[in-house]
Amino acid sequence: MFLTEQQEPERGISELQKLSGIIKEYHSDDCLDYAKVQETLATIYLMTASLSQAKSHFKKAFKIYEKIWADEPELIEAKYQEIQELYPQVGFFLGQQISTFLTKQL
């Protein structure tokens, strides 16, 4: 997330994809760590307006959350609400980035 804020989302995505591969190789792609990395990737893609990529990674994360928390629907609902709250924040972030870019151009 820090790299995204520093205008280097590609580097952040690359590092998270490496981490995702390591988790999958040494642990599983059905664990909370893997889900959290997928969720973070989705958030970065959302912040960079790559909506199809964001959707794909959110789906991967939720599939894991639903499997792990099958007996705890309140956790799934809380995670869903948390992600829903990202959308207005991301809109503000994108607006800020555009504003900064336009200010530098003038």
Beta strands, then each sheet from edge to edge (+ up, - down):
end
